[in-house]
Amino acid sequence: MQGVSFAAVAPMVLIGKAHGLPGIFGGTIAAGIIGYFLSPYFSKLIRFFFQQNLS
């Protein structure tokens, strides 16, 4: 199950006021691409933050 957050609503409203709906969609696509390329680095760091019990 994936969590849901409304933390992105305020920035999206501000972007929408300045650039309209295409700005919101463009920002979402850009953030997804950036996240995709940064994910290998964060996947290597996750072992320092979450301990797994595999017993």
Number of C-alpha atoms within 10 A of each C-alpha: 3 4 4 6 7 6 8 8 10 10 11 18 14 12 17 15 12 11 12 13 14 11 15 19 14 12 14 13 12 12 11 12 11 11 12 10 10 11 11 10 9 11 9 9 11 10 10 7 7 8 8 7 5 4 3
